[in-house]
Amino acid sequence: MIRSPLTLPTLALSFSLLALSAATPPAPVFAQTLPSAVPGVPVPNQALIDRAKRFMTLLNENQPAQAYRLLAQPLQNYWTPQSLGELWQTDFVQDAGSFQKVLDAQVLDVVNAKIVKLNVQFERRSQDILFTYNPNQELVAISWSNRKTIPETVQELFQFLAEGNYGRVRGYFSPLIKTEILPEQVQASWTRIVEVNGAFKGLKNIDIQPSGVVNAPNVAIVTAEFAKGPQNFFIFFDPNRKIANVDFVRN
């Protein structure tokens, strides 16, 4: 039995995104004309903040098709305006209530990306939403804290993998991981796993191992059943219950 460490750029899994209903109160209108992204020419931080706010405004105004056009092309290949709208409803509106306003905004510089952090007020709570822009100023990820339990997250993760919904899978990864992994890499990695192990049949067991250390990752030891037999996965979760790494045991 060989335990093979898989950094996430190798085992690309994937998911994230958004959209609102017409019943939502209108948000403040932001500038319609934003600076164009020219490869190699930096976009000011305020312009990136305006882009992130514009995305929120379009969703709030029930215009997911317009928001969809603001996504980088690799994401457009795995999302539709309808799926963005559905995700916004299920992950935000149904739980937090209608969108109210943006309370605060800042830009974080990370390796190979800039992350716009918006603190957003909803009807029942406020929370941070992160917009990740690559060096070409393309929107490559949107992230927020995971309010589901780790077992629920694992079950949904494998459900979306089995359905081929690689955009949703990527949404479970940490924002920093998303700077390196796109849905197409998730698809390629899962395809290789199925080619080696046979068709995915379901989950047999999920065992959670708490780290016991503040800010250290918790580990989910997952036994998945494939046509050729069981396969164990070690999924590491950060404090926000986002996936930080995945290992697996190769039998």
Residue, then its C-alpha position, 0 to 999 in steps of 0.5 A: m500500500i503506497r500513500s501518495p501525497l497529492t498537492l492540489p495542483t495535481l489532484a485538481l478538484s473544484f467549485s464557487l460562485l453566485a446570483l440573486s432574485a428580482a425580489t431582492p432590494p436594489a443595491p447601490v449602483f456602481a460605475q458602469t464604465l470600469p477600466s479595461a484589463v490590458p495584459g501586463v498593465p496593472v489595474p489599480n486596487q480601487a478598480l478591482i474593488d469596483r469590479a467586485k462590487r459590480f458583480m454583486t450589483l448585477l446579481n442583486e439586480n437579477q442579472p446573472a447573465q451580465a455577471y457571468r460575462l465578468l468571469a474568466q473564460p475557463l470559468q465560463n466553460y463550467w458555469t451558466p448564468q442559471s447555475l450562478g443564480e441558483l448558487w447565490q440563492t442556495d448559499f446566500v439568500q435562503d440562509a442570510g437573507s437579502f443583500q443589503k450593502v457592502l460594509d468594507a473592501q480591501v485588496l490582498d496581494v497573494v502569489n500570482a493573484k490579487i484578492v478583493k475582500l468585501n465585507v457584505q451585509f445581508e438581511r440576517r448577517s454580514q460575511d466576507i466574500l473574496f474575489t480572486y483576480n489573476p495577473n491578467q486581472e481576470l476574475v478566476a474565483i469567488s469564495w466565502s466561508n463554508r457553513k456546512t459541516i465537514p461530513e456534509t462537505v465531503q458528501e457534496l464534494f463527491q456527489f458533484l464529482a460524480e455528476g461532473n459538476y467540476g465548477r461546484v467542486r472547486g468551490y470547496f477549495s481555499p481561496l489560495i488553492k484556487t489561484e492555481i487550480l481551475p475546473e479543467q484541472v479538476q476534471a482531468s484529475w477526477t478522470r484519471i482517478v476513475e480510469v485507474n479505479g473504475a466507476f465511482k460507486g459511493l462513499k463507504n465511510i467518513d472519519i474526521q480527525p480533529s487537529g487539536v491545534v488552533n488554526a491547524p487543519n482537520v483531516a477527513i479520512v474518506t473511504a470511497e467505493f469504486a468498481k475496482g475496490p475501495q480507495n482512501f482519500f485524506i482531505f485536509f480542511d482549513p479553519n473555514r472548512k475549506i479544502a487545503n490539500v488532498d492525499f490518497v492511498r494507492n492500493 
